Amino acid sequence: MRLKELREDRDIRQKELAEYLHIRQNTYSQYETEQRQLPIDVLVALAKFYQTSTDYLLELTNNPLPYGRSAKAPHIKSHAKQK
């Protein structure tokens, strides 16, 4: 995960991020060191904080730009038989 890298690049202390997330500093530290699994709500909050995508935080992409939002959800064609 890129949590430590992003935090240090911005000169932010773990305690400051922990306060932003309403968690204890040692809990945040465990997220950074991957000793504790990152809950989805915390992952989303961090992506918003860093203005990036969750995929970037999780190292699933090297593109730091957040994904754009579309006005409406894509249509999924159903393959179920119509009665």
Contacts in CASP RR format, 6 or more apart in sequence:
PFRMAT RR
TARGET T0000
AUTHOR 0000-0000-0000
METHOD contacts of the structure
MODEL  1
MRLKELREDRDIRQKELAEYLHIRQNTYSQYETEQRQLPIDVLVALAKFY
QTSTDYLLELTNNPLPYGRSAKAPHIKSHAKQK
1 31 0 8 1.000
1 32 0 8 1.000
1 34 0 8 1.000
1 38 0 8 1.000
1 57 0 8 1.000
1 58 0 8 1.000
1 59 0 8 1.000
2 56 0 8 1.000
2 57 0 8 1.000
2 58 0 8 1.000
2 59 0 8 1.000
3 31 0 8 1.000
3 32 0 8 1.000
3 46 0 8 1.000
3 57 0 8 1.000
4 32 0 8 1.000
6 50 0 8 1.000
6 52 0 8 1.000
6 57 0 8 1.000
7 13 0 8 1.000
7 14 0 8 1.000
7 17 0 8 1.000
7 32 0 8 1.000
14 25 0 8 1.000
14 28 0 8 1.000
14 29 0 8 1.000
14 32 0 8 1.000
15 25 0 8 1.000
17 28 0 8 1.000
17 46 0 8 1.000
17 49 0 8 1.000
18 24 0 8 1.000
18 25 0 8 1.000
18 27 0 8 1.000
18 28 0 8 1.000
20 45 0 8 1.000
20 49 0 8 1.000
21 28 0 8 1.000
21 42 0 8 1.000
21 45 0 8 1.000
21 46 0 8 1.000
23 42 0 8 1.000
27 36 0 8 1.000
30 36 0 8 1.000
31 38 0 8 1.000
31 42 0 8 1.000
43 54 0 8 1.000
43 57 0 8 1.000
43 58 0 8 1.000
44 54 0 8 1.000
46 57 0 8 1.000
47 53 0 8 1.000
47 54 0 8 1.000
47 56 0 8 1.000
47 57 0 8 1.000
47 66 0 8 1.000
50 57 0 8 1.000
51 66 0 8 1.000
52 64 0 8 1.000
52 65 0 8 1.000
52 66 0 8 1.000
53 61 0 8 1.000
53 63 0 8 1.000
53 64 0 8 1.000
53 65 0 8 1.000
53 66 0 8 1.000
53 67 0 8 1.000
55 61 0 8 1.000
55 67 0 8 1.000
56 62 0 8 1.000
56 63 0 8 1.000
56 64 0 8 1.000
END
